[in-house]
Amino acid sequence: MYNLTYEQIIELILEKSVISKEELDVKINSKLKELSDLISKEGAAHIVANELGVKIVTIPKTLKIRDVLPGMRLVGLTAKVINLYETREFVRNGKKARVSSMLIGDESGTTRLVLWDETQINSVKDLKESDILKIRGAYCKENNGYKELHLGNNSQLIINPEGESVGDVLVRQQLIRKNISDLNENDSVEIIGTVVQLFEPRFYEACPECGKKVKPIDGTFKCDTHNTVIPKDVPLINFFFDDSTANIRVVLFRDQVLNLLEKTEDELQEIKNSPEKFDKLKSDILGKQLLIRGRTTKNEMFNRLEFVANYIQEANPVEIAQTLSK
């Protein structure tokens, strides 16, 4: 459920919590005051809903790899074997033991699967790439900035279960997801939350060949790589993003701007010169719930952290529910 109106958010909060309408109004007004009117009324209502633990959807029993977060237990999913790694021996408490691992994936991404139990390790000795695994009772840990799935003694692993299949595997690194309140400078992570304020798009001149910003010199534009060029207008946009733990200013460039606004370059140019069109667009974007990947940077001028995004997508219901249930 996305792009809720203010009235719909209020109705949902009152339906799924014990708060009164008067108390809710006080909380929302307090949030607006706390954030110095940096957010809209809808944005404040979204934040209060998150703080009250109001869940729009529920988490299904079976997850996709992208939905699994460090710290989660009793994880269930179905995935395809991508790579098999050599089983290693080690000594623990004076006894020899083994650990086996592999790369598994589904349509949402890939992750490393680690097996510690001898019975499970023996069960996968004839495993092949492209085999299907049905996993139950796994737990997720962080290792060097990436998430891993681990199987313990009570976990369940079924090889090539009847009737189970996995589509084309999305092969990409799985970034750790963080709360906004936990972000540090230079973190490369993904965050999930709600757009609570949107600022008008701006444009800068860039080289049409390499996309780098060009310098105006003597009535022409110079690119460090391609010399004199006819520049291209490149859009950027800023918005405030909130996940109920904190909020942060997010910066988008180029195609990600078009992706967020769902506009073509020509349509964006029209909005550039029309405050009325931007106001209409803004009302459509506020309250959007997104998954964003990028890097945290320090804005020295304002002494604050900002998030430069390189990928955005509308958050799916599972991810929203997981965020609210933390």
C-alpha angles and dihedrals in degrees: 000000000000140000095027118184119239091255092051092051091050092048091050093049093049091047096050102037139046095239119121124236090248093051090047092052090051092050093049094047090047090052091050090051093045091055093045094239092300088132135052125248089255090051092051090050090052091052093049090048089054092048090051091051095242107168120204094192139013130241114251120229092246118056137194118239093252089058095057115100132191109268095031116129135193090034118178126192145138119235144162125246109247103170133005119214128204116270110245131210124217140164120249123177089348093306131105116246138169137224126196128193142178141173114253130182148180136184091292102050146294137278140174117261116206124197122198103166115094093219091053092045090053091048092060098046091106095039116135134200112271092030113136121238126198109201128195130177098015124150129217127229135177118242120181092333097315132094124243134189117227129195119213133189093282096045122108127223123185118186118216096346115202114263095012123118140164124214127218108328117237103224110205139120115271110232120208114255116227137188111248090240089060097051120123131191113283094015111153101205145122125254132192127205148099134304104239102169133018129196128205116275117256130201137215132189115257137175110267089217105049103010094234121141112266130217124233108233124172094335095314135086122244127203117199089226106030101032115214112017141164100246128230123221109246118194128224129178137189129209139166115246125198133190097176092258093073141318132248137188111251123203122205128189138194116329094012089062090054089045093054095045095037090225137128122239091257092050090049091054089055091052089050090070099035120072090184093058091048092051089054091047092048092055089054094050100044110096094024111144113220144179109220130188123196146093134296115234134182118244100211094191093060096024094232140117119255132185120231107201126211097174136026135175135167108270115247121231094257093057093048091051092049091052092051093047096054 
